[in-house]
């Protein structure tokens, strides 16, 4: 059994709490096909990156606008097919008080809240989105801000992440990092800095004592 201590938990959303891999890949493949871009290569490199950054790096200049990114996310947001909660997620959230957890995502606030509602997860008290920081993952700023929202240091937090860039960001922030094996291999997550890896949240148990969380599986 593994047991780790923390004063707060920082969750990535897409691929960690909510599995949208099937839905997201469908929409990126559709856009890639329209512009003769290798979709397999694209999908290997974009997980965890904001939509606007992906468009600027991979697609023609005509798509390098905030409006294009917003429209893509609206289309994505309105498609709930292939979207479901990662197993055990509801039970884990129920074990936490609202002030003990935060979601740190590269998505917009609207997209994040929509996805959570689609799988019947509660909106968090604290939410770090694409507009909250000036530098996205793998820069640690987002997780530093998430810890700050909980009034703790990153070193007192546990981060659950499924992407390489997210793991790198959490590791650089000084958090304990648990990789979730929904979209990326164990080897890649460990190489990026994950301290532990789990398949999902099914076996996660959280106990509380003296303002500390004891997380075990």
C-alpha positions in Angstrom: 0.0 0.0 0.0 1.1 3.5 -0.8 0.2 6.4 1.6 1.1 10.1 1.0 0.4 13.2 3.0 -0.8 16.6 1.8 -2.7 19.6 2.8 -4.5 20.0 -0.5 -5.0 18.3 -3.9 -4.6 19.8 -7.3 -6.4 17.9 -10.1 -5.9 18.3 -13.8 -9.2 18.0 -15.5 -9.1 16.6 -19.1 -7.8 13.1 -19.0 -7.5 13.1 -15.2 -11.0 13.7 -13.7 -12.9 13.6 -17.0 -11.8 11.3 -19.8 -12.4 13.2 -23.1 -9.7 11.5 -25.1 -12.1 9.9 -27.6 -14.0 13.2 -28.1 -10.9 15.4 -28.3 -9.1 13.2 -30.7 -12.1 13.0 -33.0 -12.2 16.8 -33.3 -8.5 17.3 -33.8 -8.4 14.5 -36.4 -11.2 16.2 -38.3 -9.4 19.6 -38.3 -6.1 18.0 -39.2 -7.7 16.2 -42.2 -9.0 19.5 -43.4 -5.5 21.0 -43.5 -3.5 17.9 -44.6 -1.8 17.6 -41.3 -0.5 14.3 -39.8 -3.1 13.7 -37.1 -1.1 10.9 -35.4 1.9 13.1 -35.0 -0.3 16.0 -33.9 -2.0 14.0 -31.2 1.4 12.7 -29.9 2.4 16.3 -29.1 -0.5 18.4 -28.0 -2.1 16.9 -25.0 -2.2 19.4 -22.1 -1.6 22.4 -24.4 -4.1 25.3 -24.8 -6.1 25.2 -28.1 -4.8 28.5 -29.2 -1.2 27.4 -28.8 -1.8 24.2 -30.8 -3.4 26.1 -33.6 -0.4 28.5 -33.7 2.2 25.8 -33.7 0.6 23.2 -36.0 -1.9 24.9 -38.3 -1.9 27.5 -41.1 -1.8 31.2 -40.1 -5.5 31.6 -41.0 -6.3 29.7 -37.8 -3.9 31.7 -35.6 -6.7 33.7 -33.9 -8.4 33.6 -30.5 -11.7 33.5 -32.4 -10.7 30.2 -34.1 -9.6 28.7 -30.9 -12.8 29.8 -29.2 -15.0 28.3 -32.0 -13.1 25.0 -31.9 -13.6 24.8 -28.1 -17.3 25.6 -28.5 -17.7 22.8 -31.0 -15.8 20.4 -28.7 -17.7 21.5 -25.7 -21.1 20.8 -27.2 -20.1 17.2 -28.1 -20.5 15.0 -25.0 -20.0 11.7 -27.0 -17.0 9.8 -25.6 -16.9 11.9 -22.5 -17.1 10.2 -19.1 -15.7 10.5 -15.6 -12.5 8.6 -14.9 -13.5 5.6 -12.6 -13.5 6.5 -8.9 -13.5 10.2 -9.5 -16.9 10.9 -7.9 -16.0 8.9 -4.7 -12.7 10.8 -4.4 -14.3 14.2 -4.7 -16.9 13.3 -2.1 -14.1 12.6 0.4 -12.8 16.1 0.2 -14.0 19.5 1.5 -14.4 22.3 -1.1 -11.4 24.2 0.3 -9.1 21.2 0.0 -9.0 20.8 -3.8 -8.6 22.8 -6.9 -8.8 22.0 -10.6 -5.8 23.2 -12.8 -6.6 23.0 -16.4 -5.5 24.4 -19.8 -9.1 24.7 -20.8 -11.3 27.7 -20.7 -13.5 28.2 -17.6 -16.7 27.6 -19.7 -15.3 24.4 -21.2 -14.1 23.1 -17.8 -17.4 23.7 -16.1 -19.4 22.2 -19.0 -17.3 19.0 -19.0 -17.7 18.6 -15.2 -21.5 19.1 -15.5 -21.6 16.5 -18.3 -20.3 13.8 -16.0 -22.1 15.1 -12.9 -19.0 16.3 -11.1 -19.4 19.4 -8.9 -17.9 22.7 -9.9 -14.8 23.4 -7.7 -14.5 26.3 -5.3 -11.2 27.1 -6.9 -10.4 26.8 -10.6 -7.2 27.6 -12.6 -7.8 28.0 -16.3 -6.1 29.1 -19.4 -6.7 32.8 -18.5 -5.4 32.5 -15.0 -1.7 32.3 -16.0 0.6 33.8 -18.5 2.6 30.6 -19.1 1.0 27.2 -19.6 2.2 23.7 -18.8 5.0 22.6 -18.6 5.8 25.8 -16.7 4.9 25.4 -13.0 3.0 28.7 -12.7 -0.4 27.1 -12.9 0.3 24.7 -10.1 1.9 27.4 -8.0 -1.3 29.4 -8.4 -3.4 26.4 -7.5 -1.6 25.8 -4.3 -1.8 29.5 -3.5 -5.6 29.4 -3.9 -5.6 26.7 -1.2 -3.3 28.8 1.0 -0.6 26.1 1.0 2.8 25.7 -0.6 3.2 23.4 -3.7 5.4 21.2 -1.5 2.3 20.5 0.7 0.2 19.5 -2.3 -0.5 16.4 -4.3 -1.1 16.8 -8.1 -3.0 14.2 -10.1 -2.1 14.6 -13.8 -2.3 12.5 -17.0 -0.1 14.4 -19.4 3.7 14.7 -19.8 3.6 18.5 -19.8 1.3 18.5 -16.7 3.6 16.2 -14.8 6.6 18.3 -15.7 4.8 21.4 -14.5 3.8 19.8 -11.2 7.2 18.4 -10.6 8.8 21.8 -11.3 6.4 23.4 -8.8 7.7 21.0 -6.1 4.5 19.0 -5.6 4.1 15.3 -5.1 3.0 14.0 -8.5 0.7 11.1 -9.2 0.3 10.2 -12.9 -3.0 8.9 -14.1 -2.8 6.3 -16.9 -5.6 7.4 -19.2 -3.7 9.0 -22.1 0.1 8.5 -21.5 2.3 5.5 -20.7 3.7 4.8 -17.3 7.2 5.1 -18.7 6.6 8.6 -20.1 4.9 9.9 -17.0 7.7 8.6 -14.8 10.3 10.1 -17.1 8.5 13.4 -16.8 8.8 13.3 -13.0 5.7 11.4 -11.7 6.4 10.1 -8.2 3.6 7.5 -8.5 1.2 6.3 -11.1 -2.3 4.9 -10.9 -4.7 3.4 -13.4 -7.7 5.5 -12.1 -9.2 6.6 -8.8 -11.0 3.3 -8.0 -8.8 2.3 -5.0 -8.0 5.8 -3.7 -8.9 6.4 -0.1 -8.6 9.8 1.6 -8.6 10.2 5.4 -8.2 13.5 7.3 -6.5 14.3 10.6 -5.2 17.5 12.0 -5.6 19.5 8.8 -3.8 16.9 6.8 -4.9 14.5 4.1 -3.7 11.0 4.1 -4.1 9.6 0.6 -3.6 5.9 0.1 -4.2 3.1 -2.4 
